[in-house]
């Protein structure tokens, strides 16, 4: 009996310790990123990585339910300056690493800023809204060069390169809203970058899924600017296609009289099971990294306030959205 009581007592203490650990690490990953980086210097690297993993795993659940974290929102009572696919203007070059020569390609449901020198898109913009098509058209078997894009690669130029043919504008979002013809345009290589499989099939896809399948139902129209950051050492595939060092997405929406947005920065080295929430940055920081100016058509005071702050979560999804995310997270990638 005494042994049973002791064992029961130990189980209670272990359970309490686990709960406190989850709460503490959840709190930790909601603090400013630079603060986390400073604190991590005082921890052994394996322990710092463990804290981040546990914290992001729990925060991904509590953020989705709206229990933790904060968004960046600013008052904005007027309609957004937008076209059919872009929000507050296209990205504008301010300096390196963005190349000076960009060809703007207008497609059905999206627009691409393609670099002939890099042979891949530098940025793209699109929007999602509650879906128009009940079923997704079958995925095309391959990619084709874009006749409108100079030096647009052939499908085979990526073969056995170790990189996926990574969409900037996702098939899922466009095909489900604009149909088969628009889907085929997302499979032009003017929309494709070399992307590590772990990134393309992991956190990058996770965020694309939220944008396409979850947030439009909860929020309405969602605006996206997505892009690639050229390698500083000019790294290329054997075929001459530039290999980006990282990718980013800026996501914005208008909720009533408030405008909200967030940005993520995802290096090619990101793990397959990494959480997209762990890559949040301010839009200001992203502008410094990319050499581009985003959301330039917003009033200066609105743009300044929206771009300076870093949110501590991705937008909530609700219980049903969380279930769908978990299901996608553990399914095999097609």
Buried (B, 14 or more C-beta within 10 A) or exposed (E): EEEEEEEEEEEEEEEEEEEEBBEEBBEBBBEEBEEBEEEBEEEEEEEBEBBBBBBBBBBBBBBBEEEBBEBBBBEBEEEBBBEEBBBBBBBEBEEEBBBEEBBEBEBBBBBBBBBBBBBBBBBBBBBBEEBEEEEBBEEBEEBBBBEBBBBBBEBEBBEEBEBBBBBBBBBBBBBBBBBEEBBBBBBBBBBBBBBBEBBBBBBBBBBBBBBBBBBBBBBEBBBBBBBBBBBEEEEBBEBEBBBBBBBBBBBBBBBEEEBBBBBBBBBBEBEBEBBBBBBBBBBBBBBEBBBBBBBBEBEEEBBEBBBEBBBBBBBBBBEEBBEBBEEBBEEEEE
